[in-house]
Amino acid sequence: MTLLHRTVVPADHLWVRVCRPDWEDPFDPVFATIRGGRWTPPGSWPTLYLSRDLATARLQVTRLLEGTMVAPDDLTDDAFELVATRLPRRQEAADLVTAEGIAAAGLPPGYPVDGRGQPVAHATCQPIAAEAHDAGLDGVECRSAASPAGTGRELAWWPRGRQPRPRGTRAPYGSWRADTVTDTRTLFPV
């Protein structure tokens, strides 16, 4: 067992989530429960994966297209959507952003990649998530694996019966695909 570093999730932060237009409820965390993810062992607990900012959301789109012949510039303006939420107050997460937090979790200093430049496997991350979950934390705030350089930021949030507070309406991909759109408040006024 490690001594995970903890961080307080900003209560007034506007988190965003990339979704497909046909998703009835983009805030339904059950999909990750079934399939698993980097911070969710398959068959474990509900998890909602959120991006801290628009740059990370765009990185997520690029990651979703990996292995296809499609590039983000090839997409139609309605290929994806973005939704925004504010989380309940007093959320505490494992810190997997800072060098100290990454070291405390036993991850390589270059996380999300290892010393050879390869992505750190889900199987390496899931026991850390289980430890944080069992310790009563509300999620994992981490460097985004969609960004090998570790520049993006994500939150794997465990609702534990709580509901996120949606903000605004869905924003079609065409409204946030350009790097010139940098502030989520442009799309989701507070």
C-alpha positions in Angstrom: 0.0 0.0 0.0 1.3 3.4 -0.9 0.6 6.8 0.7 -1.2 8.5 -2.2 -1.0 12.3 -2.3 -4.4 13.9 -2.2 -5.7 17.0 -3.9 -8.9 19.0 -3.5 -10.9 19.2 -6.7 -11.8 22.8 -7.4 -15.5 23.2 -6.5 -16.2 25.9 -9.1 -14.3 24.4 -12.0 -16.2 23.6 -15.2 -15.2 20.1 -16.3 -16.0 18.9 -19.8 -16.7 15.5 -21.4 -16.4 14.5 -25.0 -19.4 12.4 -26.0 -21.1 11.1 -29.2 -24.3 12.8 -30.3 -26.4 9.6 -29.8 -25.5 9.3 -26.1 -28.7 9.7 -24.3 -27.0 10.6 -21.0 -23.4 11.6 -21.4 -23.0 11.8 -17.6 -24.0 8.1 -17.1 -20.9 6.5 -15.5 -22.0 2.9 -15.9 -20.2 2.3 -19.2 -16.8 2.5 -17.6 -18.0 0.1 -14.9 -18.7 -2.5 -17.5 -15.8 -2.0 -19.8 -13.2 -0.7 -17.5 -10.7 2.1 -18.1 -7.4 3.4 -17.0 -8.7 4.2 -13.6 -11.6 1.7 -13.5 -11.1 -2.1 -13.3 -13.8 -3.9 -15.4 -16.8 -4.7 -13.3 -15.8 -2.4 -10.5 -17.4 1.0 -9.8 -19.0 3.8 -11.8 -16.5 6.3 -13.2 -17.0 9.5 -15.1 -14.0 10.6 -17.2 -13.7 14.4 -17.5 -11.3 16.7 -19.2 -10.0 19.8 -17.3 -10.0 22.0 -20.4 -10.8 22.2 -24.1 -7.2 21.4 -25.1 -7.5 18.0 -23.3 -10.9 17.4 -24.8 -9.4 17.9 -28.3 -6.6 15.4 -27.3 -9.4 13.0 -26.4 -10.9 13.2 -29.9 -7.5 12.5 -31.4 -7.1 9.5 -29.1 -10.6 8.2 -30.0 -9.6 8.2 -33.6 -6.4 6.2 -33.1 -6.2 3.2 -35.4 -8.6 4.7 -37.9 -7.9 6.5 -41.2 -9.7 9.5 -39.9 -8.0 12.7 -38.5 -9.7 15.3 -36.4 -9.7 17.7 -39.4 -11.7 15.1 -41.4 -14.6 15.1 -38.9 -17.9 16.8 -39.6 -18.9 19.5 -37.1 -21.4 17.2 -35.5 -19.1 14.1 -35.1 -18.7 14.7 -31.4 -20.2 16.9 -28.7 -19.0 18.4 -25.5 -20.9 18.6 -22.3 -19.9 20.5 -19.2 -20.5 20.0 -15.5 -19.6 21.3 -12.1 -19.0 18.6 -9.4 -20.4 18.6 -5.9 -18.3 20.5 -3.4 -15.6 19.0 -1.1 -14.3 16.4 -3.6 -10.9 14.9 -2.9 -8.9 13.0 -5.5 -5.6 11.2 -5.7 -3.0 13.5 -7.1 -1.4 12.0 -10.2 -0.4 15.4 -11.7 2.5 16.5 -9.6 5.9 14.8 -9.5 5.4 14.1 -5.8 2.0 12.5 -6.4 3.2 10.4 -9.3 6.2 9.2 -7.2 4.0 8.4 -4.2 1.8 6.2 -6.4 4.8 4.3 -7.7 4.4 5.5 -11.3 7.3 6.4 -13.6 8.3 10.1 -13.5 7.2 10.6 -17.1 3.7 9.3 -16.5 1.6 8.9 -18.7 4.5 7.2 -20.4 7.2 4.9 -19.0 10.9 5.1 -19.3 10.8 3.7 -22.8 8.2 6.2 -24.0 5.4 3.6 -24.0 2.0 4.4 -22.4 1.7 3.1 -18.9 -0.7 0.2 -19.0 -4.2 0.2 -17.5 -3.2 -2.8 -15.5 -0.6 -0.6 -13.7 -3.1 2.2 -13.0 -6.1 0.2 -11.9 -4.6 -1.0 -8.6 -3.7 2.6 -7.7 -7.3 3.6 -8.5 -8.6 0.7 -6.3 -6.4 2.0 -3.4 -7.7 5.5 -3.9 -11.3 4.3 -4.1 -11.0 2.1 -1.1 -9.5 5.0 0.8 -12.7 6.9 0.2 -11.3 9.4 -2.3 -13.6 10.8 -5.0 -11.4 10.0 -8.0 -8.1 10.4 -9.6 -6.9 13.8 -11.0 -4.1 12.9 -13.5 -2.0 13.8 -16.4 -4.0 12.8 -19.5 -2.9 9.6 -21.3 -4.2 11.2 -24.4 -1.1 13.4 -24.2 2.1 11.5 -24.2 3.9 14.7 -23.1 1.6 14.8 -20.1 0.2 18.2 -20.8 -3.5 17.4 -20.7 -5.4 17.0 -17.4 -8.2 14.7 -16.6 -10.4 13.6 -13.7 -11.7 10.1 -13.3 -14.6 10.9 -10.9 -16.4 8.3 -8.8 -20.0 9.6 -8.3 -20.8 7.3 -5.4 -24.5 8.0 -5.9 -24.1 11.7 -6.5 -25.0 13.4 -9.7 -22.9 15.9 -11.7 -24.5 19.2 -12.3 -24.8 19.7 -16.1 -24.2 23.2 -17.4 -25.6 24.5 -20.6 -26.4 22.5 -23.7 -24.3 20.2 -25.7 -21.7 22.0 -27.9 -21.1 20.4 -31.3 -17.5 19.6 -32.3 -17.4 22.4 -34.8 -17.8 25.0 -32.0 -14.7 23.8 -30.1 -12.5 22.0 -32.6 -10.3 25.1 -33.3 -7.3 25.8 -31.0 -8.5 29.4 -31.0 -11.4 28.4 -28.7 -9.6 28.1 -25.3 -12.1 29.0 -22.6 -14.9 26.6 -21.7 -16.9 29.6 -20.5 -17.1 30.7 -24.2 -19.2 27.5 -24.9 -20.8 27.2 -21.5 -21.4 30.6 -19.9 -21.6 30.5 -16.2 
